[in-house]
Amino acid sequence: MQYLVVIEKGDSSYGAYVPDLPGCVAAAESEAEVRQLIREAIEFHIEGLREHGEPVPVPNSSSAIVEVGAA
């Protein structure tokens, strides 16, 4: 499965979350590290859902880059 991951750069770190997996988040000092941590978080999150007999959400989110002109 492929889930959309949103990565945001803060003042001193990076954060990541998965819209289709509420509560699945990661934070790190570098983008490379947050990418690795969110991948691990997704695997752990799905494993926990399965262990508790809960359904694994189907990936539904998508993304787009929208260009906005100056007003």
Helices and strands as residue ranges (DSSP letters): E 6-9, E 14-17, E 25-28, H 31-51
